[in-house]
């Protein structure tokens, strides 16, 4: 009772669901925000220890 893919789909072309694309976009944005948060936290620590120029460079590089 094996059916071919063609007969089970009746010739309808399927595409990947929009849900999968949205999940990928969501996790991409989460990673980008976590990276930005980590850089801001590191810059804050550098500035607290007196490395103001390095902290400024770290934050400026994050926007490129």
N, C-alpha and C positions, 0 to 999 in steps of 0.2 A: 504494500500500500504506500510506496514511496511516491510522492508527488514531486514534479520538477518545480523549480522556483518560478518559472514562467507561468505554470498553470495555477500556482497558489496565489500569485499576485494579479492574475488576469491582465497582464501586460501593463500594469500601472507602474510608472517610474516613481520610486520613493526617494526622498532626500533625507538627510540626517535631521532629526527633530531640532526645533529651535531651542528647546530646553538645554541640550548639550552645549550649544554655542553660548547661551547665557551663563551657564555655570562656568565655562572657561573664562569668559569676560569678568565674571564676579571674582574668581580667584586671582586673576591677573591684577585687578584693582586692589584686592586685599594685600597682595604681595608688594605692590608699589607703595601703598600707604604704610605698611609695616617698615619698609626700607626707609621711607622718609622719616618716620617716627624714630627709628634707630639712629639716623644721622643727626636729627635734632637733639636727641638725648646725648649723643657723643659730643656734639658741639657745645652743649650746655656744660658738660663735664670739663671740656677743654677750657672754656671761658672761665669757669670757676677756679681752675688752676693757673690762670694767667696767660694761657695760650690763645689770645683773642684773634690773632691773624690766622692761625690754623683753623680755628672754629669758623671764622668768616669764610675761608676757602672751602671748607667742608660743606657748608650750606650753599655756597654759590655753585659748586660742582653738582649738587643734587638737582638743580633746575635745568641742567644741560641734557 
